[in-house]
Amino acid sequence: MIIKKVAFVLTTLLTVTTALADNNLKEEKSTNFIVTPSMGYRYDVFKWSIPHKEFTNKKNSELIWKNCVIQPGIKFEIKPKPNQFTFLSQVKYGYILKNQSKSWDHDWDNTRDITGNVISKLRSTTKSQTTGNILDLSGAIGYSVNLFKNNLLTFYVGYDYSDYRNKDYGSHQLVYKKKLRPSNELFAKYYFKTLSPWVGLSVNTPLNDKFTITPTIKLYSFKHIGKGYWIHRRDLKQNPSFKNNAKGTGLGFDVDFVYKYNNNLDLTLNLETKKFKMKTGQDIAFFNSLSPGGERASTKELINLSLRSSSISAGFKYKL
């Protein structure tokens, strides 16, 4: 219902804005301030692992989320011009679609056989449905120069903030083919924030009077901070059950396809992909008094944390 309301609002805005722009077709505005509302679809794959304490080259557990996301957003920017600074900021709010999004929690038993070889046996795989929301904030300052006759090269320095909230419902044990929790019961929560300074480069490339393509590449340095709430684990605390953090790098690429509808209104299509991968990290689990070792905090290495995200969005640019 919320998604339908957002789509209706954006559609109404587009209709009203187009009417206003048509009334001013012959009167091009001199301002350089641009507002771009959009609606997008996004697919994320996020995962991390904990290695075995003794056999460090083997996984003890691995968690994976594959989320389908509807994401409305709005961007504010100053139109880039040669030898001038520019500014942009963007807000996106995503809704994780429960029926299309899943999570997996894998656990292994690792032992040595009589010959000394390490044997890994999958002990448990719990599958759940995922829902939740994502808040993405981004801001950047840029400086533009002429590359060729009609091409504008813009250098950016920016900062991104993401607040990602996964809620897993139901649990289906795939190893033993047994349904443990119904799909309407909250099974676990995992929230994480990503803080990402970045540098980027874009090239504004007009194809003709109507069409323009603008590819952008970004290099990230990120910090990940996560908290998990394993609701049905009686041996773990719930404020939270564990914390993990990681640092790493990322690479992003997106391209804008812009069609000039009139002097004040452009129609846009954006394709984007990015990948974050950790370099170092750790996980701290908080056990309560019901655990065999009593109340304590247990610190382990975090490995293989990564996020791959791909999206497509459409919207319009309106010059205020």
VENURWO-V276668 format. One record per helix or strand. SS is the DSSP state (helix for helix, strand for strand). FROM is the first residue (numbers start at 0). LEN is the number of residues. If there is no record, write none. Layout:
SS_FROM_LEN, SS_FROM_LEN
This chain:
helix_1_22, strand_32_19, strand_58_20, strand_83_13, strand_101_11, strand_117_29, strand_150_23, strand_177_29, strand_210_19, strand_235_1, strand_241_21, strand_264_23, strand_295_24
